[in-house]
Structure formats: C-alpha cells, structure tokens
Amino acid sequence: MSMTVAVLGTGLMGSGMARSLLREGHTVRAWNRTREKADPLADDGATVVDTAAEAVDGADAVITMLFDADAVASTMADAIPRFGTDTVWVQTSTVGVDGIEKLARQASDGGVAFLDAPVVGTKGPAEQGNLVVLASGEKDLVERVQPALDAIGQKTVHAGDVGTGSRLKLVVNAWLSTVVGGVAQSIALAGDLGLDPQLFLDTIDGQALDSPYAQLKGKGMIEGDFTPSFAVDGVLKDTHLILDAAHSSGTFTGLLAMLADRLSTADRAGHGDEDAAAVVHAYRAHRG
C-alpha cells in the first residue's frame, strides 16, 4: 500500500530513509532546517518543502529523524497543528529516556497518534532499506504505518509500550560504542607497538571474536577513511544519553564513561563531523 510520508530531517539517516521510501513507491515530502540538504532528494522524486508544516499537511505518516529531543520538539511545535486526524507521528531519532517522555507528552497534548520507533543502523542500511525498526506503541498504529516501516527496515521489532523502543536503542548503542572503542584501542595499540594494524583484523577474521562492524570500522581506522556514516558527535550524544539512563537505573558506568571521554577527546580535536572510526585518534600515543 502506497503512503504519503513526511520525512523531517534529511541528514545522513533521513535522506537514506527518504530514498528507501521512494524506491518502494511511497510519496515523500522532505524537509530539513537547512534546505540545501534536502534539495538533492527532489532528483529522486521527493517533494522538497520549506517548512515542516507543509511537509506534514495531508501525510499518512510523519517520520522525524533529527539530532536530539530539543530539535524534534521545536520542529513538531510548528508541524503538529497541520496533522490530519489519521496521521501517525513515527519518531525515529535517538532521544533517550527523558527525551521520549517529553515527545510523547507533546504528541498527547497535541492529540497526535504517536509511535516511538528508533532505528538500528547507519547511513548504508538507511539507503538500502535495511534498518531494524524498534517500534513501540499501540499495535494498531504500527500496523497502519507498516508499509513505510517495511520500506526503511529489513525488520520491525515490536518492543512494547511507548518508551521501550528508545530504551532498547540505548542498549544497542551502548554495544556499538563499545565495539568502536574496543577496535580503536586494538588498532592504536598495534601501531604503537610497531605492528601493522591489519594483522589484528586478519587475526580475528572469521573467528568468534570477529564482527562485520569491527572489520568495517577497523578498515576505516587503518586507511584513514572517516567519511561519516555515524559521526563522532552523534555517537557522543548517544553515549551521554546512555550514561544518563545508566545513572538513573543504577547500572555501573565505568566503561561508558571511558568511551564518552575518548569520543569527547576526538570531538574536541576537530573530528566531530567525521565517522565514529575517527575516535582512533583519541587512543593513539601522543607524538609531539
């Protein structure tokens, strides 16, 4: 079933999601605060508009993919008055525990049907329609927007009530941060010990210790290719959300705090808009 979908936020993830929706025959209206980032989607068949309100007018589903909860809330303050009675807000940004509660209240206050549906995956999966959607909320709402979810994702995980999807996303991204940090540490240590870092990736290749993500990020670290698919500043933002959740739940935060420290170091050194693999710079021995 073809749907009209508004995509609010067309950065690395949002633009890929929009293209996946278009490829599956859905009508897409795209908006971004900086219009230049949305304009290329017109070549793929999307209607690019100047305001979020224009994008959502008459849409069946509204997908928000913005940096944080404040960005989503401010955007939706303008957009919600233009929602139709059957429009479903599909909130896919990573906003944390407090953030999703804030946005759910905003939806409720505005009389808007709301799904908490963060996604697992980065730029490539978004462009290929291979994300994993962590949908939480009323099942009938999930069913209503399932064609759109199927277009952007390889599968939909029904996490539970609103908020469970966002909590699960923090759990997943805690693992992502750990993998990136662990690979960076081994790559840096190999180089500092006078070894070819590729030997590390070759050694774990195909073993229980290996993962496609470790190979992908390790290759980027070795080759110095930091073309962003999930930027350092985004991983840092998410890691702080994870830390907040861990503090609230009483979970030990030592490893998370160290990962946040290294990400912050890379960010301060000017690598914030580079791929998460650039965190390797924060692990290498200082050579004055």
C-alpha positions as CSV (number, residue, x, y, z in Angstrom):
1,M,0.0,0.0,0.0
2,S,1.4,3.3,-1.1
3,M,1.6,6.0,1.6
4,T,2.3,9.7,1.8
5,V,5.2,10.1,4.2
6,A,6.7,13.3,5.5
7,V,10.4,13.0,6.4
8,L,11.5,15.7,8.8
9,G,15.3,15.8,8.9
10,T,17.3,14.8,5.9
11,G,20.8,14.3,7.1
12,L,22.7,11.1,6.6
13,M,19.9,8.9,8.0
14,G,16.9,10.8,7.0
15,S,17.9,11.2,3.3
16,G,18.6,7.5,3.1
17,M,15.2,6.7,4.6
18,A,13.5,9.0,2.2
19,R,15.2,7.3,-0.8
20,S,14.2,3.9,0.5
21,L,10.6,5.1,0.8
22,L,10.6,6.5,-2.7
23,R,12.1,3.2,-4.1
24,E,9.2,1.3,-2.7
25,G,6.7,3.6,-4.3
26,H,5.7,5.9,-1.5
27,T,5.1,9.6,-1.9
28,V,7.7,11.6,0.1
29,R,7.7,15.2,1.3
30,A,11.0,16.1,2.6
31,W,12.0,19.0,4.9
32,N,15.3,20.0,6.5
33,R,16.2,23.0,8.6
34,T,18.9,23.7,6.0
35,R,17.0,23.2,2.8
36,E,20.2,22.5,0.8
37,K,20.5,19.1,2.5
38,A,17.0,18.2,1.3
39,D,17.2,19.5,-2.2
40,P,19.0,16.5,-3.8
41,L,16.0,14.3,-2.9
42,A,14.0,16.2,-5.5
43,D,16.0,14.4,-8.1
44,D,14.8,11.1,-6.7
45,G,11.2,12.1,-6.8
46,A,10.6,13.7,-3.4
47,T,8.7,17.0,-2.9
48,V,11.1,19.3,-1.0
49,V,9.3,22.0,1.0
50,D,10.3,25.0,3.0
51,T,8.5,24.2,6.3
52,A,7.8,21.2,8.4
53,A,4.1,22.2,8.5
54,E,4.0,22.0,4.7
55,A,5.6,18.6,4.8
56,V,3.1,17.0,7.2
57,D,-0.1,18.5,5.6
58,G,-2.1,15.5,4.3
59,A,0.6,13.0,5.2
60,D,-0.3,9.4,6.4
61,A,2.9,9.2,8.4
62,V,5.4,11.7,9.7
63,I,9.0,10.4,10.3
64,T,11.2,12.6,12.5
65,M,14.9,11.9,12.2
66,L,16.7,14.9,13.9
67,F,19.7,15.2,16.1
68,D,18.1,15.3,19.6
69,A,14.9,15.7,21.5
70,D,15.0,19.5,21.5
71,A,15.4,19.6,17.8
72,V,12.4,17.3,17.4
73,A,10.2,19.2,19.8
74,S,10.8,22.5,18.3
75,T,10.1,21.2,14.8
76,M,6.9,19.5,15.8
77,A,5.6,22.5,17.6
78,D,5.2,24.0,14.2
79,A,4.1,20.8,12.5
80,I,1.5,19.3,14.8
81,P,-1.2,21.8,14.1
82,R,-1.2,20.6,10.4
83,F,-1.6,16.9,11.3
84,G,-4.6,15.2,9.9
85,T,-6.9,13.1,12.2
86,D,-5.3,9.9,10.9
87,T,-1.7,11.0,10.6
88,V,0.8,8.9,12.7
89,W,4.0,10.5,14.1
90,V,6.8,7.9,13.8
91,Q,9.6,9.2,16.0
92,T,12.9,7.6,14.9
93,S,15.5,9.9,16.4
94,T,17.6,8.7,19.3
95,V,16.4,10.9,22.1
96,G,16.9,8.9,25.3
97,V,14.6,8.1,28.2
98,D,13.7,11.7,29.2
99,G,13.5,12.8,25.6
100,I,11.0,10.2,24.5
101,E,8.8,11.0,27.5
102,K,8.9,14.7,26.6
103,L,8.0,14.0,23.0
104,A,5.2,11.5,23.9
105,R,3.7,14.3,26.1
106,Q,3.9,16.7,23.2
107,A,2.1,14.3,21.0
108,S,-0.6,13.6,23.6
109,D,-1.1,17.3,24.2
110,G,-1.5,17.9,20.5
111,G,-3.9,14.9,20.1
112,V,-1.5,13.2,17.7
113,A,-1.1,9.4,17.3
114,F,2.5,8.6,18.3
115,L,5.0,5.8,17.8
116,D,8.4,5.6,19.5
117,A,10.4,3.9,16.7
118,P,14.1,4.4,16.8
119,V,16.1,2.6,14.2
120,V,19.3,0.5,14.4
121,G,21.7,1.0,11.5
122,T,23.7,3.8,9.9
123,K,23.9,5.5,6.5
124,G,24.3,2.4,4.3
125,P,21.4,0.4,5.8
126,A,19.2,3.5,5.7
127,E,19.9,3.9,2.0
128,Q,19.3,0.2,1.4
129,G,16.1,-0.1,3.4
130,N,17.9,-2.5,5.8
131,L,17.4,-0.7,9.1
132,V,15.9,-2.5,12.2
133,V,12.9,-0.6,13.5
134,L,12.4,-0.7,17.2
135,A,8.7,0.1,17.2
136,S,6.9,0.7,20.5
137,G,3.4,2.0,21.0
138,E,-0.1,0.8,20.1
139,K,-0.1,-2.2,17.8
140,D,-2.8,-0.8,15.5
141,L,-0.6,2.2,14.9
142,V,2.3,0.0,13.9
143,E,0.1,-1.9,11.5
144,R,-1.2,1.4,10.0
145,V,2.3,2.5,9.1
146,Q,3.9,-0.9,8.4
147,P,4.3,-0.3,4.7
148,A,6.5,2.7,5.5
149,L,8.4,0.7,8.1
150,D,8.9,-2.1,5.7
151,A,10.4,0.3,3.2
152,I,13.0,1.6,5.6
153,G,13.7,-1.6,7.5
154,Q,14.6,-5.2,7.0
155,K,12.5,-6.0,10.1
156,T,10.4,-4.4,12.8
157,V,10.9,-5.4,16.4
158,H,7.8,-4.8,18.5
159,A,9.4,-3.6,21.7
160,G,6.3,-2.8,23.8
161,D,4.7,0.4,25.0
162,V,6.0,3.8,24.1
163,G,9.4,4.3,25.6
164,T,10.6,0.7,25.4
165,G,11.9,1.3,21.9
166,S,14.0,4.2,23.0
167,R,15.3,2.3,26.0
168,L,16.2,-0.7,23.7
169,K,18.0,1.7,21.3
170,L,20.2,2.9,24.2
171,V,21.1,-0.7,25.0
172,V,22.1,-1.4,21.4
173,N,24.1,1.8,21.0
174,A,26.0,1.0,24.2
175,W,27.2,-2.1,22.4
176,L,28.0,0.0,19.3
177,S,30.1,2.4,21.3
178,T,31.9,-0.5,23.0
179,V,32.8,-2.2,19.7
180,V,34.0,1.1,18.1
181,G,36.1,1.9,21.2
182,G,37.5,-1.6,21.5
183,V,38.5,-1.8,17.9
184,A,40.1,1.7,18.1
185,Q,42.1,0.6,21.2
186,S,43.4,-2.5,19.4
187,I,44.2,-0.7,16.2
188,A,46.0,2.1,18.1
189,L,47.9,-0.4,20.3
190,A,49.1,-2.4,17.3
191,G,50.5,0.7,15.7
192,D,52.1,1.9,18.9
193,L,53.8,-1.5,19.4
194,G,55.3,-1.3,15.9
195,L,52.8,-3.8,14.3
196,D,50.8,-3.5,11.1
197,P,47.3,-3.0,12.5
198,Q,45.9,-5.0,9.6
199,L,47.4,-8.1,11.4
200,F,44.8,-7.6,14.1
201,L,41.9,-7.6,11.7
202,D,43.3,-10.6,9.8
203,T,43.7,-12.5,13.1
204,I,40.1,-12.1,14.2
205,D,38.7,-12.5,10.7
206,G,36.1,-15.3,10.7
207,Q,36.6,-16.1,14.4
208,A,34.2,-15.8,17.3
209,L,35.8,-12.5,18.2
210,D,35.0,-11.0,14.8
211,S,32.1,-9.0,13.6
212,P,31.3,-7.2,10.3
213,Y,31.2,-3.9,12.2
214,A,34.6,-4.5,13.7
215,Q,36.1,-5.1,10.2
216,L,34.3,-2.1,8.7
217,K,35.4,0.4,11.4
218,G,38.9,-1.1,11.7
219,K,39.4,-0.8,7.9
220,G,38.4,2.9,8.1
221,M,40.8,3.5,11.0
222,I,43.7,1.9,9.2
223,E,43.0,3.6,5.9
224,G,42.2,6.9,7.4
225,D,38.8,6.9,5.7
226,F,36.5,8.8,8.0
227,T,33.6,9.5,5.6
228,P,30.7,9.7,8.0
229,S,28.0,7.1,8.3
230,F,27.5,7.7,12.0
231,A,29.6,10.7,13.1
232,V,31.6,11.1,16.3
233,D,29.4,13.8,17.6
234,G,26.3,11.7,17.2
235,V,27.8,8.7,19.0
236,L,29.0,11.1,21.7
237,K,25.5,12.5,22.1
238,D,24.0,9.0,22.3
239,T,26.7,7.8,24.8
240,H,25.7,10.7,27.1
241,L,22.1,9.6,26.8
242,I,23.1,6.1,27.7
243,L,25.1,7.4,30.7
244,D,22.1,9.3,31.9
245,A,19.9,6.2,31.7
246,A,22.6,4.0,33.4
247,H,22.9,6.5,36.3
248,S,19.1,6.5,36.7
249,S,18.9,2.7,36.7
250,G,21.9,2.1,38.9
251,T,24.0,0.4,36.2
252,F,27.8,0.6,36.5
253,T,29.0,3.3,34.2
254,G,32.8,2.9,34.3
255,L,33.2,1.6,30.7
256,L,30.6,4.0,29.3
257,A,32.4,7.0,31.0
258,M,35.7,6.0,29.4
259,L,34.1,5.6,26.0
260,A,32.5,9.0,26.3
261,D,35.8,10.5,27.4
262,R,37.6,9.2,24.3
263,L,34.7,10.3,22.0
264,S,34.8,13.8,23.6
265,T,38.6,13.9,23.1
266,A,38.2,13.2,19.4
267,D,35.4,15.7,19.1
268,R,37.5,18.5,20.7
269,A,40.3,17.6,18.4
270,G,38.1,18.5,15.4
271,H,36.8,15.1,14.4
272,G,33.2,15.6,15.5
273,D,31.7,15.5,12.0
274,E,33.9,12.6,10.9
275,D,32.8,8.9,11.1
276,A,32.9,7.3,14.5
277,A,36.0,5.4,13.4
278,A,37.9,8.7,13.9
279,V,37.8,8.1,17.6
280,V,41.0,6.1,17.0
281,H,42.8,9.4,17.1
282,A,42.0,9.6,20.8
283,Y,43.6,6.2,21.5
284,R,46.9,6.6,19.7
285,A,50.1,7.5,21.6
286,H,50.8,11.3,21.6
287,R,53.7,12.1,19.4
288,G,54.6,15.7,20.0
